[in-house]
Amino acid sequence: MRVAVLLQGDGEFHDGWLVAVLGQPLPVVMPESGKKYLRTISLVDGQVDVYSVLVAFGGACPATQHAIKKLLAAGLHGKATALQDLTEARDAIDRAIQIRRQGG
């Protein structure tokens, strides 16, 4: 099963294609360039968790994974504000860059 995940909003993706409005699936019409972002993801009780997304995209760097988790749920988990989560994501990306530069 291929799913596209929309965490917030009105059902519109910014590149112009729709996946669902009010929970009703729509045909996905996507430019060829966007198809590289589609992955098969395991659903748990009809939902997708961040760890399934990370596995589907194959990210191995823990700092990058941490940044992605922060960005996907910035300000939504009740422990930090969106600004705090975005700042922590930026810090994690900076660390991922440092690791890459060191050959990791």
Buried (B, 14 or more C-beta within 10 A) or exposed (E): EEBBEBEEEEEEBEEEBBBEEEEEEEEBEBEEEBEEEEBEBEEEEEEBEBEBBBBBEEBEBEBBBBBBBBBBBBBEEEEBEEEEBBBBBEBBBEBBEEBEEEEE
